[in-house]
Amino acid sequence: MFDTPVNTFEDETELAEALANYVVTCYKEAIETRGRFAIALTGGSALSMLTRMITKEPFLSYIDWSKWFLFVVDDRCIHLESPCSNYH
């Protein structure tokens, strides 16, 4: 079996803060190691929570957006023309 910890949060705000802190920690490590940060994100509520947090202080002034390589992915198998597609 996997020995992966499971995190639980009291509410969406606590989850959003934890997610933003985790992504910014990964960003910092990637910049120090490779000089760039690549991340693939699906659409939906997690992406909305993350962007709401990292586009405000204290994260906003910490992030050099020119070092980001953002890939938007869809974890569902649907046609690009579908109204449910994240492609739009």
Buried (B, 14 or more C-beta within 10 A) or exposed (E): EEEEEEEEEEEEEEBBBBBBEEBBEEBEEBBEEEEEBEBEBEBEEEBEBBEEBBEEEEBEEEBEEEBBEEEEEBEEEEEEEEEEEBEE
